[in-house]
Amino acid sequence: MGADAQKAIGARHGKFLHPHRVFRLFKYTIYCLLVVNAYVFFTEDLAASAEIFNGAVNWSNVVEAFSASIDASAWIVLLLLFELETAVIPDEKLKGGLKWLLMAIRVVSYFFIVYAFYGYLYKYGVVTDFAPISIADVCSLAGGDWNYIADLDDYPLVDAASCALLQGQQLFLVSGTQIVGTQAALDSARGLAIIDIVNAGTWLVIVVLLEAEVWMQLRNLLTGAILKVSKYLKGFFYGLLFVCAIAWGFEGSFVDFWDAFLWLVAFIFIELNIFQWHEEVEEAEELAQNQAITR
């Protein structure tokens, strides 16, 4: 192979492995992993809802039944909107019909996100509404329609193996269901439900701050001082999200821990987009001012 051919191949490889391309590939890989997680949450919600609602899921309780998967899906749509607005679509095109289309999608996403937040509150109510139940022989429930609490979203059927573990313990019945659990299992489920609520509420605060930044940037109102104050505010809330992720790790919910980690990384990308967007606008304005002075 000649030297010129080798240089051409090296140039192509160098272009392909350019830091910007590698960064973009990594970013979109994270986004794809979040889509996979949304499917995992859907399967968990599907299994849990079959027990909590006895298979009677309809339009009136679908958000309570699928709060995690609906929340994750709506957040993915919102994340993609932020990505489009801060890194893909030029400022001059963010107007007219496209602007209103993005606004409509954003409103629908926020509706489901807030509704999913209500679903987390409802789920907390479910796992905290229970009463003691006396069962002489827990194994008599095996093979029937009785379930036990293994996790916040995991309610397996009582079988020969599980009834042996439950036998002799004080059990509690979740109100309106055929789900029993020990005090420890209910405490763990309640703790995870609280983490869900804190996590979802914190993300709502963060996106309000991000929306404010995007709104100001599009109107050329975002200054370095505002960005600095916003950075410290969001830093506190991102820290709170990190605490939630650690708590999920200790509770043994790896999927929730992994999902929290991916979302933190994903929104770091959005933060970088906004920072770069602001810098590019400032540089363009400075260049225009310099050109006006030289004339």
C-alpha positions as YAML, in Angstrom:
chain: A
units: angstrom
residues:
- id: 1
  name: MET
  ca: [0.00, 0.00, 0.00]
- id: 2
  name: GLY
  ca: [1.41, 3.39, -0.99]
- id: 3
  name: ALA
  ca: [2.14, 6.24, 1.38]
- id: 4
  name: ASP
  ca: [-0.67, 8.35, -0.11]
- id: 5
  name: ALA
  ca: [-3.20, 5.54, 0.42]
- id: 6
  name: GLN
  ca: [-2.06, 5.08, 4.02]
- id: 7
  name: LYS
  ca: [-2.42, 8.80, 4.65]
- id: 8
  name: ALA
  ca: [-5.91, 8.76, 3.14]
- id: 9
  name: ILE
  ca: [-6.97, 5.85, 5.38]
- id: 10
  name: GLY
  ca: [-5.39, 7.54, 8.39]
- id: 11
  name: ALA
  ca: [-7.24, 10.75, 7.58]
- id: 12
  name: ARG
  ca: [-10.54, 8.87, 7.33]
- id: 13
  name: HIS
  ca: [-9.90, 7.09, 10.61]
- id: 14
  name: GLY
  ca: [-8.86, 10.34, 12.26]
- id: 15
  name: LYS
  ca: [-12.04, 12.00, 11.06]
- id: 16
  name: PHE
  ca: [-14.16, 9.10, 12.29]
- id: 17
  name: LEU
  ca: [-12.41, 9.08, 15.67]
- id: 18
  name: HIS
  ca: [-12.56, 12.84, 16.04]
- id: 19
  name: PRO
  ca: [-13.27, 13.76, 19.71]
- id: 20
  name: HIS
  ca: [-16.57, 15.43, 18.74]
- id: 21
  name: ARG
  ca: [-17.75, 12.28, 16.96]
- id: 22
  name: VAL
  ca: [-16.69, 10.04, 19.85]
- id: 23
  name: PHE
  ca: [-18.42, 12.36, 22.33]
- id: 24
  name: ARG
  ca: [-21.60, 12.37, 20.25]
- id: 25
  name: LEU
  ca: [-21.53, 8.57, 19.96]
- id: 26
  name: PHE
  ca: [-21.11, 8.25, 23.74]
- id: 27
  name: LYS
  ca: [-23.94, 10.71, 24.36]
- id: 28
  name: TYR
  ca: [-26.41, 8.95, 22.10]
- id: 29
  name: THR
  ca: [-25.40, 5.58, 23.54]
- id: 30
  name: ILE
  ca: [-26.45, 6.88, 26.96]
- id: 31
  name: TYR
  ca: [-29.77, 8.02, 25.48]
- id: 32
  name: CYS
  ca: [-30.33, 4.55, 23.95]
- id: 33
  name: LEU
  ca: [-29.58, 2.87, 27.29]
- id: 34
  name: LEU
  ca: [-32.27, 5.04, 28.87]
- id: 35
  name: VAL
  ca: [-34.75, 3.70, 26.30]
- id: 36
  name: VAL
  ca: [-33.77, 0.16, 27.31]
- id: 37
  name: ASN
  ca: [-34.34, 1.07, 30.96]
- id: 38
  name: ALA
  ca: [-37.79, 2.42, 30.13]
- id: 39
  name: TYR
  ca: [-38.69, -1.00, 28.71]
- id: 40
  name: VAL
  ca: [-37.37, -2.70, 31.86]
- id: 41
  name: PHE
  ca: [-39.56, -0.42, 34.00]
- id: 42
  name: PHE
  ca: [-42.53, -1.27, 31.79]
- id: 43
  name: THR
  ca: [-42.08, -4.99, 32.40]
- id: 44
  name: GLU
  ca: [-41.77, -4.37, 36.16]
- id: 45
  name: ASP
  ca: [-44.88, -2.17, 36.21]
- id: 46
  name: LEU
  ca: [-46.78, -4.74, 34.16]
- id: 47
  name: ALA
  ca: [-46.01, -7.50, 36.65]
- id: 48
  name: ALA
  ca: [-46.70, -5.35, 39.73]
- id: 49
  name: SER
  ca: [-49.96, -3.88, 38.38]
- id: 50
  name: ALA
  ca: [-51.32, -7.38, 37.73]
- id: 51
  name: GLU
  ca: [-51.14, -8.02, 41.48]
- id: 52
  name: ILE
  ca: [-52.02, -4.60, 42.91]
- id: 53
  name: PHE
  ca: [-54.99, -4.03, 40.58]
- id: 54
  name: ASN
  ca: [-55.88, -7.71, 40.12]
- id: 55
  name: GLY
  ca: [-55.53, -7.34, 36.35]
- id: 56
  name: ALA
  ca: [-58.14, -4.55, 36.25]
- id: 57
  name: VAL
  ca: [-55.99, -1.78, 34.79]
- id: 58
  name: ASN
  ca: [-57.97, 0.82, 32.80]
- id: 59
  name: TRP
  ca: [-57.67, 4.44, 31.72]
- id: 60
  name: SER
  ca: [-58.61, 5.70, 35.18]
- id: 61
  name: ASN
  ca: [-55.71, 3.95, 36.93]
- id: 62
  name: VAL
  ca: [-53.16, 3.39, 34.17]
- id: 63
  name: VAL
  ca: [-50.80, 6.06, 35.54]
- id: 64
  name: GLU
  ca: [-50.93, 4.57, 39.03]
- id: 65
  name: ALA
  ca: [-50.23, 1.15, 37.53]
- id: 66
  name: PHE
  ca: [-47.45, 2.22, 35.13]
- id: 67
  name: SER
  ca: [-46.06, 5.29, 36.89]
- id: 68
  name: ALA
  ca: [-42.37, 4.32, 36.46]
- id: 69
  name: SER
  ca: [-42.56, 3.40, 32.77]
- id: 70
  name: ILE
  ca: [-44.76, 6.39, 31.85]
- id: 71
  name: ASP
  ca: [-42.44, 8.68, 33.80]
- id: 72
  name: ALA
  ca: [-39.35, 7.26, 32.08]
- id: 73
  name: SER
  ca: [-40.90, 7.52, 28.60]
- id: 74
  name: ALA
  ca: [-42.03, 11.12, 29.11]
- id: 75
  name: TRP
  ca: [-38.60, 12.06, 30.43]
- id: 76
  name: ILE
  ca: [-36.92, 10.52, 27.37]
- id: 77
  name: VAL
  ca: [-39.11, 12.65, 25.09]
- id: 78
  name: LEU
  ca: [-38.27, 15.73, 27.18]
- id: 79
  name: LEU
  ca: [-34.57, 14.88, 27.09]
- id: 80
  name: LEU
  ca: [-34.67, 14.65, 23.29]
- id: 81
  name: LEU
  ca: [-36.45, 18.02, 23.13]
- id: 82
  name: PHE
  ca: [-33.68, 19.61, 25.21]
- id: 83
  name: GLU
  ca: [-31.09, 17.96, 22.95]
- id: 84
  name: LEU
  ca: [-32.78, 19.28, 19.80]
- id: 85
  name: GLU
  ca: [-33.15, 22.80, 21.16]
- id: 86
  name: THR
  ca: [-29.71, 23.15, 22.71]
- id: 87
  name: ALA
  ca: [-27.48, 21.25, 20.27]
- id: 88
  name: VAL
  ca: [-29.20, 20.28, 17.01]
- id: 89
  name: ILE
  ca: [-31.70, 22.86, 15.72]
- id: 90
  name: PRO
  ca: [-30.24, 26.30, 14.88]
- id: 91
  name: ASP
  ca: [-31.67, 29.24, 16.86]
- id: 92
  name: GLU
  ca: [-33.13, 30.92, 13.78]
- id: 93
  name: LYS
  ca: [-35.26, 27.83, 13.05]
- id: 94
  name: LEU
  ca: [-36.73, 27.61, 16.55]
- id: 95
  name: LYS
  ca: [-39.77, 29.65, 15.63]
- id: 96
  name: GLY
  ca: [-43.06, 29.43, 13.80]
- id: 97
  name: GLY
  ca: [-44.64, 26.02, 13.30]
- id: 98
  name: LEU
  ca: [-41.62, 24.09, 14.59]
- id: 99
  name: LYS
  ca: [-41.60, 26.13, 17.79]
- id: 100
  name: TRP
  ca: [-45.26, 25.39, 18.45]
- id: 101
  name: LEU
  ca: [-44.84, 21.71, 17.61]
- id: 102
  name: LEU
  ca: [-42.02, 21.37, 20.14]
- id: 103
  name: MET
  ca: [-44.09, 23.31, 22.65]
- id: 104
  name: ALA
  ca: [-47.05, 20.94, 22.21]
- id: 105
  name: ILE
  ca: [-44.85, 17.86, 22.66]
- id: 106
  name: ARG
  ca: [-43.28, 19.49, 25.72]
- id: 107
  name: VAL
  ca: [-46.69, 20.19, 27.31]
- id: 108
  name: VAL
  ca: [-47.79, 16.57, 26.79]
- id: 109
  name: SER
  ca: [-44.52, 15.31, 28.27]
- id: 110
  name: TYR
  ca: [-44.84, 17.50, 31.34]
- id: 111
  name: PHE
  ca: [-48.44, 16.38, 31.79]
- id: 112
  name: PHE
  ca: [-47.35, 12.75, 32.02]
- id: 113
  name: ILE
  ca: [-44.32, 13.59, 34.18]
- id: 114
  name: VAL
  ca: [-46.45, 15.42, 36.73]
- id: 115
  name: TYR
  ca: [-49.11, 12.71, 36.53]
- id: 116
  name: ALA
  ca: [-46.43, 10.07, 37.10]
- id: 117
  name: PHE
  ca: [-45.30, 12.03, 40.15]
- id: 118
  name: TYR
  ca: [-48.85, 11.60, 41.44]
- id: 119
  name: GLY
  ca: [-48.46, 7.89, 40.65]
- id: 120
  name: TYR
  ca: [-45.43, 7.71, 42.95]
- id: 121
  name: LEU
  ca: [-47.46, 9.37, 45.70]
- id: 122
  name: TYR
  ca: [-50.23, 6.84, 45.13]
- id: 123
  name: LYS
  ca: [-47.79, 3.93, 45.29]
- id: 124
  name: TYR
  ca: [-46.49, 5.26, 48.61]
- id: 125
  name: GLY
  ca: [-50.06, 5.26, 49.86]
- id: 126
  name: VAL
  ca: [-50.49, 1.63, 48.78]
- id: 127
  name: VAL
  ca: [-47.44, 0.29, 50.62]
- id: 128
  name: THR
  ca: [-48.24, 2.27, 53.77]
- id: 129
  name: ASP
  ca: [-51.91, 1.22, 53.97]
- id: 130
  name: PHE
  ca: [-51.76, -2.18, 55.65]
- id: 131
  name: ALA
  ca: [-52.98, -3.98, 58.74]
- id: 132
  name: PRO
  ca: [-51.83, -7.04, 60.70]
- id: 133
  name: ILE
  ca: [-53.20, -10.37, 59.54]
- id: 134
  name: SER
  ca: [-53.12, -13.68, 61.40]
- id: 135
  name: ILE
  ca: [-52.48, -16.76, 59.27]
- id: 136
  name: ALA
  ca: [-51.93, -19.99, 61.14]
- id: 137
  name: ASP
  ca: [-50.39, -21.80, 58.18]
- id: 138
  name: VAL
  ca: [-48.86, -19.49, 55.59]
- id: 139
  name: CYS
  ca: [-48.20, -22.44, 53.29]
- id: 140
  name: SER
  ca: [-51.95, -22.88, 52.92]
- id: 141
  name: LEU
  ca: [-51.79, -19.78, 50.69]
- id: 142
  name: ALA
  ca: [-49.33, -21.45, 48.30]
- id: 143
  name: GLY
  ca: [-50.76, -22.31, 44.91]
- id: 144
  name: GLY
  ca: [-53.52, -19.72, 45.24]
- id: 145
  name: ASP
  ca: [-53.85, -16.05, 44.30]
- id: 146
  name: TRP
  ca: [-51.87, -14.71, 47.24]
- id: 147
  name: ASN
  ca: [-48.71, -12.69, 46.76]
- id: 148
  name: TYR
  ca: [-46.01, -11.39, 49.04]
- id: 149
  name: ILE
  ca: [-43.90, -8.23, 48.97]
- id: 150
  name: ALA
  ca: [-40.37, -8.87, 47.79]
- id: 151
  name: ASP
  ca: [-39.73, -5.30, 46.67]
- id: 152
  name: LEU
  ca: [-41.64, -2.10, 45.89]
- id: 153
  name: ASP
  ca: [-42.43, -3.36, 42.38]
- id: 154
  name: ASP
  ca: [-42.04, -7.09, 42.93]
- id: 155
  name: TYR
  ca: [-44.95, -9.14, 44.30]
- id: 156
  name: PRO
  ca: [-44.35, -12.85, 43.57]
- id: 157
  name: LEU
  ca: [-46.95, -15.52, 44.20]
- id: 158
  name: VAL
  ca: [-46.67, -17.32, 47.52]
- id: 159
  name: ASP
  ca: [-45.18, -20.73, 46.80]
- id: 160
  name: ALA
  ca: [-43.68, -23.58, 48.83]
- id: 161
  name: ALA
  ca: [-40.28, -21.89, 49.07]
- id: 162
  name: SER
  ca: [-41.51, -18.42, 50.04]
- id: 163
  name: CYS
  ca: [-44.14, -19.63, 52.50]
- id: 164
  name: ALA
  ca: [-41.44, -21.44, 54.45]
- id: 165
  name: LEU
  ca: [-39.60, -18.12, 54.85]
- id: 166
  name: LEU
  ca: [-42.77, -16.27, 55.85]
- id: 167
  name: GLN
  ca: [-43.98, -18.95, 58.26]
- id: 168
  name: GLY
  ca: [-43.85, -17.85, 61.90]
- id: 169
  name: GLN
  ca: [-43.41, -14.13, 61.12]
- id: 170
  name: GLN
  ca: [-45.87, -11.35, 61.81]
- id: 171
  name: LEU
  ca: [-47.52, -10.63, 58.49]
- id: 172
  name: PHE
  ca: [-49.43, -7.59, 57.25]
- id: 173
  name: LEU
  ca: [-52.09, -7.39, 54.56]
- id: 174
  name: VAL
  ca: [-51.97, -4.53, 52.04]
- id: 175
  name: SER
  ca: [-55.41, -2.96, 52.02]
- id: 176
  name: GLY
  ca: [-57.69, -4.01, 49.17]
- id: 177
  name: THR
  ca: [-55.33, -6.70, 47.90]
- id: 178
  name: GLN
  ca: [-54.23, -10.28, 48.49]
- id: 179
  name: ILE
  ca: [-50.67, -9.17, 49.14]
- id: 180
  name: VAL
  ca: [-48.96, -9.92, 52.43]
- id: 181
  name: GLY
  ca: [-45.59, -8.86, 53.70]
- id: 182
  name: THR
  ca: [-43.35, -8.70, 56.71]
- id: 183
  name: GLN
  ca: [-42.63, -5.48, 58.56]
- id: 184
  name: ALA
  ca: [-39.12, -5.41, 57.10]
- id: 185
  name: ALA
  ca: [-40.39, -5.83, 53.53]
- id: 186
  name: LEU
  ca: [-42.99, -3.09, 54.00]
- id: 187
  name: ASP
  ca: [-40.41, -0.76, 55.54]
- id: 188
  name: SER
  ca: [-38.10, -1.36, 52.58]
- id: 189
  name: ALA
  ca: [-40.92, -0.75, 50.07]
- id: 190
  name: ARG
  ca: [-41.90, 2.43, 51.90]
- id: 191
  name: GLY
  ca: [-38.29, 3.65, 51.84]
- id: 192
  name: LEU
  ca: [-38.01, 3.02, 48.11]
- id: 193
  name: ALA
  ca: [-41.32, 4.81, 47.53]
- id: 194
  name: ILE
  ca: [-40.01, 7.87, 49.41]
- id: 195
  name: ILE
  ca: [-36.85, 7.84, 47.29]
- id: 196
  name: ASP
  ca: [-39.04, 7.71, 44.15]
- id: 197
  name: ILE
  ca: [-40.97, 10.77, 45.34]
- id: 198
  name: VAL
  ca: [-37.86, 12.77, 46.27]
- id: 199
  name: ASN
  ca: [-36.13, 11.82, 43.02]
- id: 200
  name: ALA
  ca: [-39.11, 12.71, 40.81]
- id: 201
  name: GLY
  ca: [-39.74, 15.99, 42.65]
- id: 202
  name: THR
  ca: [-36.07, 17.01, 42.40]
- id: 203
  name: TRP
  ca: [-36.01, 16.37, 38.67]
- id: 204
  name: LEU
  ca: [-39.05, 18.61, 38.28]
- id: 205
  name: VAL
  ca: [-37.15, 21.45, 39.98]
- id: 206
  name: ILE
  ca: [-34.11, 20.91, 37.75]
- id: 207
  name: VAL
  ca: [-36.08, 21.00, 34.50]
- id: 208
  name: VAL
  ca: [-37.82, 24.20, 35.59]
- id: 209
  name: LEU
  ca: [-34.36, 25.76, 35.93]
- id: 210
  name: LEU
  ca: [-33.29, 24.31, 32.56]
- id: 211
  name: GLU
  ca: [-36.45, 25.57, 30.87]
- id: 212
  name: ALA
  ca: [-35.75, 29.04, 32.29]
- id: 213
  name: GLU
  ca: [-32.22, 28.93, 30.87]
- id: 214
  name: VAL
  ca: [-33.40, 27.85, 27.42]
- id: 215
  name: TRP
  ca: [-36.13, 30.52, 27.44]
- id: 216
  name: MET
  ca: [-33.64, 33.25, 28.38]
- id: 217
  name: GLN
  ca: [-31.03, 32.02, 25.90]
- id: 218
  name: LEU
  ca: [-33.50, 32.15, 23.01]
- id: 219
  name: ARG
  ca: [-34.29, 35.77, 23.98]
- id: 220
  name: ASN
  ca: [-30.65, 36.69, 24.52]
- id: 221
  name: LEU
  ca: [-31.28, 37.30, 28.23]
- id: 222
  name: LEU
  ca: [-29.02, 34.60, 29.66]
- id: 223
  name: THR
  ca: [-25.93, 36.15, 31.22]
- id: 224
  name: GLY
  ca: [-22.82, 34.62, 32.76]
- id: 225
  name: ALA
  ca: [-23.97, 35.73, 36.22]
- id: 226
  name: ILE
  ca: [-27.35, 33.99, 35.82]
- id: 227
  name: LEU
  ca: [-25.63, 30.86, 34.59]
- id: 228
  name: LYS
  ca: [-23.35, 30.90, 37.61]
- id: 229
  name: VAL
  ca: [-26.22, 31.20, 40.10]
- id: 230
  name: SER
  ca: [-28.18, 28.52, 38.23]
- id: 231
  name: LYS
  ca: [-25.14, 26.26, 38.28]
- id: 232
  name: TYR
  ca: [-24.93, 26.36, 42.07]
- id: 233
  name: LEU
  ca: [-28.67, 25.83, 42.47]
- id: 234
  name: LYS
  ca: [-28.70, 22.85, 40.13]
- id: 235
  name: GLY
  ca: [-25.52, 21.55, 41.73]
- id: 236
  name: PHE
  ca: [-27.40, 21.19, 45.01]
- id: 237
  name: PHE
  ca: [-30.29, 19.35, 43.36]
- id: 238
  name: TYR
  ca: [-27.98, 17.12, 41.29]
- id: 239
  name: GLY
  ca: [-26.27, 16.24, 44.57]
- id: 240
  name: LEU
  ca: [-29.66, 15.27, 46.01]
- id: 241
  name: LEU
  ca: [-30.26, 13.03, 42.98]
- id: 242
  name: PHE
  ca: [-26.87, 11.43, 43.55]
- id: 243
  name: VAL
  ca: [-27.89, 10.69, 47.14]
- id: 244
  name: CYS
  ca: [-31.06, 9.02, 45.82]
- id: 245
  name: ALA
  ca: [-28.95, 6.90, 43.47]
- id: 246
  name: ILE
  ca: [-26.72, 5.81, 46.37]
- id: 247
  name: ALA
  ca: [-29.79, 5.01, 48.46]
- id: 248
  name: TRP
  ca: [-31.13, 2.80, 45.67]
- id: 249
  name: GLY
  ca: [-27.77, 1.07, 45.56]
- id: 250
  name: PHE
  ca: [-27.92, 0.30, 49.28]
- id: 251
  name: GLU
  ca: [-31.53, -0.87, 49.00]
- id: 252
  name: GLY
  ca: [-30.43, -3.42, 46.43]
- id: 253
  name: SER
  ca: [-32.41, -1.92, 43.53]
- id: 254
  name: PHE
  ca: [-29.68, -2.00, 40.88]
- id: 255
  name: VAL
  ca: [-32.00, -1.08, 38.00]
- id: 256
  name: ASP
  ca: [-33.06, 2.12, 39.80]
- id: 257
  name: PHE
  ca: [-29.44, 2.91, 40.68]
- id: 258
  name: TRP
  ca: [-28.29, 2.34, 37.09]
- id: 259
  name: ASP
  ca: [-31.18, 4.40, 35.71]
- id: 260
  name: ALA
  ca: [-30.43, 7.28, 38.11]
- id: 261
  name: PHE
  ca: [-26.77, 7.22, 37.07]
- id: 262
  name: LEU
  ca: [-27.65, 7.30, 33.36]
- id: 263
  name: TRP
  ca: [-30.03, 10.22, 33.82]
- id: 264
  name: LEU
  ca: [-27.40, 12.20, 35.69]
- id: 265
  name: VAL
  ca: [-24.95, 11.61, 32.84]
- id: 266
  name: ALA
  ca: [-27.60, 12.46, 30.22]
- id: 267
  name: PHE
  ca: [-28.43, 15.81, 31.80]
- id: 268
  name: ILE
  ca: [-24.76, 16.64, 32.20]
- id: 269
  name: PHE
  ca: [-24.75, 16.54, 28.39]
- id: 270
  name: ILE
  ca: [-27.67, 18.98, 28.33]
- id: 271
  name: GLU
  ca: [-25.83, 21.25, 30.75]
- id: 272
  name: LEU
  ca: [-22.79, 21.17, 28.45]
- id: 273
  name: ASN
  ca: [-25.04, 21.93, 25.47]
- id: 274
  name: ILE
  ca: [-26.43, 25.03, 27.17]
- id: 275
  name: PHE
  ca: [-22.99, 26.21, 28.23]
- id: 276
  name: GLN
  ca: [-21.59, 25.77, 24.71]
- id: 277
  name: TRP
  ca: [-24.71, 27.36, 23.17]
- id: 278
  name: HIS
  ca: [-24.31, 30.42, 25.42]
- id: 279
  name: GLU
  ca: [-20.61, 30.70, 24.58]
- id: 280
  name: GLU
  ca: [-21.27, 30.50, 20.83]
- id: 281
  name: VAL
  ca: [-23.93, 33.23, 21.01]
- id: 282
  name: GLU
  ca: [-21.61, 35.48, 23.04]
- id: 283
  name: GLU
  ca: [-18.74, 34.91, 20.60]
- id: 284
  name: ALA
  ca: [-21.00, 35.71, 17.64]
- id: 285
  name: GLU
  ca: [-22.17, 38.93, 19.30]
- id: 286
  name: GLU
  ca: [-18.61, 39.93, 20.16]
- id: 287
  name: LEU
  ca: [-17.51, 39.29, 16.58]
- id: 288
  name: ALA
  ca: [-20.40, 41.36, 15.25]
- id: 289
  name: GLN
  ca: [-19.50, 44.22, 17.60]
- id: 290
  name: ASN
  ca: [-15.83, 44.11, 16.53]
- id: 291
  name: GLN
  ca: [-16.81, 44.16, 12.87]
- id: 292
  name: ALA
  ca: [-19.10, 47.14, 13.49]
- id: 293
  name: ILE
  ca: [-16.26, 49.02, 15.24]
- id: 294
  name: THR
  ca: [-13.76, 48.36, 12.42]
- id: 295
  name: ARG
  ca: [-16.20, 49.74, 9.90]
...
